[in-house]
């Protein structure tokens, strides 16, 4: 099967999940070709990657300038994207893939016209901002409502996203869930109960320090948990990641003496260091919220990774997180922006260590059954083959 992937940028470290999907499909004997507007191969390379050329269109450039002048952030990327439509058409006409797989909603909108002109089936996968922040702008809502019914497949990475796609007009039978999986070979399972030393319980968070991950509310939750445990255990919080909220977090810690030796901001570290830190922790914590622009996270890949090695999870009931974290089974879900409730759950688990092992086992089992990278790749192939076969051999009309 020859698959043409359309990606806005390939392949930034923040979108490891796209790279992993493509590599997995390659390992499953698909022939994958990547077409992108921006190419970043400094960190990792994929041989069949083509950077699309830009074409100049006066009216489109005027629309782009108008969008910039009015600070229409959500619309600028559309006018930037369609600069590449002619190049995409030329490349796909030559390649003649079996199916076009577009990553993120705006990329699907751009490629849809090309797919229909070339009579090639198109699938589009939605990840997060494209089905949250963009929905605050009728420009994108109108485009989605017009085009979603025309895709051969619409894919969401969570039940929450699938539901949103259906409300926008995607057909029930064409709308699917394919999770962002992780490689089971890379999972090192452990029992956090066995690494308690000096009565210390270490919480950990991994992710960019941005508004939708709300690291300040996480720190406040931890601060509240410190008050609740009253010294019965030694609580620590390790935060891995960088971003615009690093300095505000640093300042808040400095202003609260009880946090200075208990919260550690590590900044960006290597993947190996992330895994080593997870294996030194006891609880995984994350307080994701819908940000002021309406943007949400997607599935929560960091939650999958933490649960896969046996860490109990404490996080918010946000977007697709309830798919990953089984509430009261593999962890706890609290309402967004309720840092008090989160602090209570941190304190409860810190002082009820007898629950860790079973929660960890349940998490490992759930991830292995539902978030395996190879299994999700196989589901993608089965879906695409059914689409291709249906077009090649359409059912006889009555």
ABEGO torsion letter per residue (X at the ends): XBBBBBBABOBBAAAAAAAAAAAAAAAAGBBBBBBBABBBAAABBBABBBBBBBBBBAAAAAAAAAAAAAGBAAAAAAAAAAAAAAAAAAAAAAAGBABBBBBEAAAAAAAAAAAAAAGBBBBBBBABAAABAAAABAAAAAAAAAAAAABABBBBABAAAAAAAAAAGBBAAABBBBBBBBBAAABBBBBAAAABBGGBBBBBBBEBBBAAAGAAAAAAAAAAAAAAAGGABBBBBBBBEBEAAAAAAAAAAAABAAAAAABBBAEBBBAAAAAAAAAABABBBBBBBBBAAGBBBBAGAAAAAAAAAGBBBBBBBBEAAAAABBBGAAEBBBBBGBAAAAAAAAAAAAABAAAAAAAAAAAAAAAAAAABAAAAAAAAAAAAAAAAAAAABBBBBX
